[in-house]
């Protein structure tokens, strides 16, 4: 039986509520990663159908690189100060 518009809206609201609840208590690094992923998904959805498939792949790889870089920068923040190289 197909879901009614109201059922879909309730499910969407429950999903949004669950995502918010599950994200509580996470580190700022983890929250940044989640935000990057949400922005990636939104960007992907907005641009679907506007580009050739190869352009979509290139764009997605570029977005993935940005998200990975942001995550790595956060993970290794102050690394040299925390773990100085001893000779």
C-alpha positions, 0 to 999 in steps of 0.5 A: 500500500503506497504511503500517503503524503502525511505518512511520508512527512511523518517518516521524514520528520522522524528521520530528521529527529533521529539524525539529530538525536544520534548526532548529540554528543559527537565530537566537533570533527564528527559533526563537521564530517556529517555536515560535509556529507549532508552538503554533498548529498544536497549538492548532488540532488540539486545537480542531478540531471543537469550534467553528463554522467562523466561530469557527475563523476568528476564533481562527486570525486571533487566533493569527496576530496573536499570532504576527505580533506576537511576530515583529515585536517580536523583529525590531525589538528595540532598533530605536530604539537601533540606528537613532536618529532624527536631526533 
